[in-house]
Amino acid sequence: MLPDTAPTLPLINHARELLIERGMGVLGAWALLNLVVSGYYVARTDRRSAVHHFHLMNVAWNMVNALIAVWGILQAHPQQVAGLTLTESLAAQARTEQILLVNAALDVGYVLLGLWLRQRAGSATRPERLMGFGRSVILQGTFLAVFDAGLYLVYHPYAARLLAAGT
């Protein structure tokens, strides 16, 4: 966090970039945890069980999360944002906030999709697959909704700090 004493624009931009970089680190840690645990269990569970399909979906989902986390970490440049103008800083702030809010809305959609998959399992020819996939999508969507909303709530106050630094 930034000190309360009139932070300069370069300090605010540096802190914003560090926050996003750390957020991508959290996403990467979640992905790695899921890949290790579910990777272990997917190889050791009966392919005809919902548990197997739960772990299989976790592995697939978190391969994508890992790629997003690595890309996000590589895109963050805390040492290179010092030269941004106030206008550029506010635009970057708005873009990141918009991405987080859109992602949070999509995450709610993932949870609803998972619930729908679980509901459909009762009438499916392979109910264990839909039940396992549904549980995984609910878990992943819930984590991502909390992650994106939480990151937004921590990131959003930087907009006011940017405006205060520009006056």
C-alpha positions as CSV (number, residue, x, y, z in Angstrom):
1,M,0.0,0.0,0.0
2,L,1.0,3.6,-0.5
3,P,1.7,6.0,2.3
4,D,-1.0,8.7,2.9
5,T,1.5,11.5,2.2
6,A,0.9,12.9,-1.3
7,P,2.2,10.1,-3.4
8,T,3.6,11.0,-6.8
9,L,2.3,9.7,-10.1
10,P,5.3,7.4,-10.7
11,L,4.9,5.8,-7.2
12,I,1.2,5.2,-7.7
13,N,1.8,3.7,-11.1
14,H,4.5,1.5,-9.7
15,A,2.2,0.3,-6.9
16,R,-0.7,-0.4,-9.4
17,E,1.6,-2.6,-11.5
18,L,3.0,-4.4,-8.5
19,L,-0.6,-5.1,-7.4
20,I,-1.5,-6.7,-10.7
21,E,1.7,-8.6,-10.8
22,R,1.0,-10.0,-7.3
23,G,-2.6,-10.8,-8.4
24,M,-1.3,-12.8,-11.3
25,G,1.0,-14.6,-8.8
26,V,-2.0,-15.5,-6.7
27,L,-3.8,-16.8,-9.8
28,G,-0.6,-18.8,-10.8
29,A,-0.4,-20.3,-7.3
30,W,-4.0,-21.4,-7.5
31,A,-3.4,-22.9,-10.9
32,L,-0.3,-24.7,-9.7
33,L,-2.1,-26.1,-6.6
34,N,-5.0,-27.4,-8.8
35,L,-2.6,-28.9,-11.4
36,V,-0.6,-30.8,-8.8
37,V,-3.6,-32.0,-6.7
38,S,-6.0,-32.8,-9.5
39,G,-3.2,-34.1,-11.7
40,Y,-2.4,-36.6,-9.0
41,Y,-6.0,-37.6,-8.5
42,V,-7.0,-37.7,-12.2
43,A,-4.5,-40.5,-12.8
44,R,-5.7,-42.4,-9.7
45,T,-9.5,-42.3,-9.9
46,D,-11.9,-44.5,-11.8
47,R,-12.6,-42.9,-15.2
48,R,-16.3,-43.7,-14.7
49,S,-16.6,-41.6,-11.5
50,A,-17.6,-38.0,-11.0
51,V,-14.5,-37.5,-9.0
52,H,-12.3,-38.4,-12.0
53,H,-14.2,-35.9,-14.2
54,F,-14.0,-33.2,-11.5
55,H,-10.2,-33.5,-11.4
56,L,-9.9,-33.8,-15.2
57,M,-11.8,-30.5,-15.6
58,N,-9.7,-28.9,-12.8
59,V,-6.5,-29.8,-14.8
60,A,-7.9,-28.4,-18.0
61,W,-9.2,-25.3,-16.4
62,N,-6.0,-24.6,-14.6
63,M,-3.8,-25.1,-17.5
64,V,-5.6,-22.0,-18.9
65,N,-5.3,-20.2,-15.6
66,A,-1.5,-20.9,-15.5
67,L,-1.1,-19.5,-19.0
68,I,-3.1,-16.4,-18.1
69,A,-1.0,-15.9,-14.9
70,V,2.3,-16.3,-16.8
71,W,1.1,-13.9,-19.5
72,G,-0.1,-11.4,-16.9
73,I,3.2,-11.5,-14.9
74,L,5.2,-11.0,-18.2
75,Q,3.0,-8.0,-19.1
76,A,3.4,-6.3,-15.8
77,H,6.2,-3.8,-15.8
78,P,6.4,-2.1,-12.4
79,Q,9.7,-0.4,-13.2
80,Q,8.6,0.9,-16.6
81,V,5.4,2.8,-15.8
82,A,7.1,5.8,-14.1
83,G,6.9,7.8,-17.3
84,L,3.1,7.5,-17.8
85,T,1.2,10.8,-17.9
86,L,-1.9,11.3,-15.8
87,T,-4.1,10.7,-18.8
88,E,-2.3,7.4,-19.7
89,S,-2.4,6.3,-16.1
90,L,-6.1,6.9,-15.8
91,A,-6.7,5.1,-19.1
92,A,-4.7,2.1,-17.9
93,Q,-6.5,2.2,-14.6
94,A,-9.9,2.2,-16.4
95,R,-8.9,-0.7,-18.7
96,T,-7.8,-2.9,-15.8
97,E,-10.9,-2.1,-13.8
98,Q,-13.0,-2.9,-16.9
99,I,-11.2,-6.2,-17.4
100,L,-11.7,-7.2,-13.8
101,L,-15.4,-6.4,-13.8
102,V,-16.1,-8.2,-17.1
103,N,-14.2,-11.2,-15.8
104,A,-16.2,-11.1,-12.5
105,A,-19.4,-11.2,-14.5
106,L,-18.1,-14.1,-16.6
107,D,-17.2,-15.9,-13.5
108,V,-20.7,-15.7,-12.2
109,G,-21.7,-17.2,-15.6
110,Y,-19.3,-20.0,-15.0
111,V,-20.9,-20.8,-11.7
112,L,-24.3,-20.8,-13.3
113,L,-23.0,-23.1,-16.1
114,G,-21.7,-25.5,-13.5
115,L,-25.0,-25.6,-11.7
116,W,-26.7,-26.2,-15.0
117,L,-24.3,-29.1,-15.8
118,R,-25.0,-30.6,-12.4
119,Q,-28.7,-30.3,-13.0
120,R,-28.5,-32.0,-16.4
121,A,-26.5,-34.9,-15.0
122,G,-29.7,-36.6,-13.8
123,S,-31.0,-37.1,-17.4
124,A,-27.6,-37.6,-19.1
125,T,-26.3,-40.9,-20.5
126,R,-23.0,-40.2,-18.6
127,P,-24.2,-38.4,-15.5
128,E,-20.8,-38.8,-13.7
129,R,-19.1,-36.7,-16.4
130,L,-21.6,-33.8,-16.1
131,M,-21.7,-34.0,-12.3
132,G,-17.9,-33.9,-12.1
133,F,-17.5,-31.2,-14.7
134,G,-20.3,-29.2,-13.1
135,R,-18.6,-29.3,-9.6
136,S,-15.3,-28.3,-11.1
137,V,-16.8,-25.4,-13.0
138,I,-18.6,-24.2,-9.9
139,L,-15.4,-24.4,-7.8
140,Q,-13.3,-22.6,-10.4
141,G,-15.9,-20.0,-11.2
142,T,-16.4,-19.2,-7.5
143,F,-12.7,-18.9,-6.9
144,L,-12.3,-16.6,-10.0
145,A,-15.3,-14.5,-9.0
146,V,-13.8,-13.9,-5.5
147,F,-10.4,-13.3,-7.1
148,D,-11.5,-10.8,-9.7
149,A,-13.9,-9.0,-7.4
150,G,-11.4,-8.9,-4.6
151,L,-8.6,-7.6,-6.9
152,Y,-11.0,-5.0,-8.3
153,L,-11.8,-3.8,-4.7
154,V,-8.2,-3.5,-3.9
155,Y,-7.2,-1.9,-7.2
156,H,-10.1,0.6,-7.6
157,P,-8.9,3.1,-4.9
158,Y,-5.8,3.8,-7.0
159,A,-8.1,5.8,-9.3
160,A,-8.8,8.4,-6.6
161,R,-5.0,8.4,-5.8
162,L,-4.3,9.1,-9.4
163,L,-6.7,12.0,-9.5
164,A,-5.3,13.4,-6.3
165,A,-1.8,13.2,-7.7
166,G,-2.9,15.0,-10.8
167,T,-4.1,18.1,-8.9
